[in-house]
Structures are given as structure tokens and as C-alpha cells.
Amino acid sequence: MNGADVLDIARDSIWVLIKVSSPVMLVALFVGLIIALFQALTQIQEMTLTFVPKIIAIFISLFIFFPYMGETLGDFMAVIAERIVNLG
């Protein structure tokens, strides 16, 4: 294994990390934006109003996106295992 292979694996792993984490992060971003707009319009500055809906939305989005996340990580693991087998 040379330096180019290591860089390829590192680049692929960063790309997989972005693909796996982005759906949940986008949900958290949009829910946070909606809550911030609601707080700005109503001038309610309750701290639990910011955290509880985001936690619930992230929890639900994890259930929804878990098959996609698992498939993506499984495909990446198969590629890494294939590279290990072909190495020797």
C-alpha cells in the first residue's frame, strides 16, 4: 500500500462521513431555523423550546435515515475489505 492508496481511502472515508451525517444535520438545521423564527416572531425565549423539538426531530430522523446510513457504511466496509483482500 502506497501513499496514493492511503489518500484514496482517507478521501473516501471523509465522503462517507459527509453522506452519512448530512441528512440528520440538515434536519437539525431546519428544525433549529424554524424554532428560531418562531421565537423571534413570538418573543418567547424559553431554553427548553430550542432543545426538545430538535432532539425529537433528530431521534425521528435517525429512525428514518438509519437504513440509508447502514447501507452506505456497509458498502464502504465492503470496499475496504476488498482492498485488504487484494492487498495480500
NORLIN-V325720 format. One record per residue. RES is the residue in one small letter. PHI is phi in whole degrees, 0 to 359 (none if undefined). Layout:
# NORLIN-V325720
res=RES phi=PHI
res=RES phi=PHI
This chain:
# NORLIN-V325720
res=m phi=none
res=n phi=252
res=g phi=297
res=a phi=294
res=d phi=295
res=v phi=297
res=l phi=294
res=d phi=297
res=i phi=295
res=a phi=296
res=r phi=297
res=d phi=296
res=s phi=291
res=i phi=294
res=w phi=296
res=v phi=295
res=l phi=300
res=i phi=294
res=k phi=294
res=v phi=283
res=s phi=272
res=s phi=295
res=p phi=299
res=v phi=290
res=m phi=293
res=l phi=293
res=v phi=298
res=a phi=298
res=l phi=296
res=f phi=292
res=v phi=295
res=g phi=297
res=l phi=294
res=i phi=296
res=i phi=294
res=a phi=296
res=l phi=295
res=f phi=298
res=q phi=293
res=a phi=290
res=l phi=285
res=t phi=260
res=q phi=58
res=i phi=268
res=q phi=246
res=e phi=274
res=m phi=291
res=t phi=290
res=l phi=294
res=t phi=277
res=f phi=270
res=v phi=297
res=p phi=297
res=k phi=293
res=i phi=296
res=i phi=295
res=a phi=295
res=i phi=293
res=f phi=298
res=i phi=293
res=s phi=293
res=l phi=297
res=f phi=296
res=i phi=288
res=f phi=268
res=f phi=300
res=p phi=299
res=y phi=296
res=m phi=295
res=g phi=295
res=e phi=295
res=t phi=296
res=l phi=292
res=g phi=294
res=d phi=296
res=f phi=294
res=m phi=295
res=a phi=295
res=v phi=294
res=i phi=294
res=a phi=296
res=e phi=295
res=r phi=294
res=i phi=293
res=v phi=295
res=n phi=286
res=l phi=290
res=g phi=266
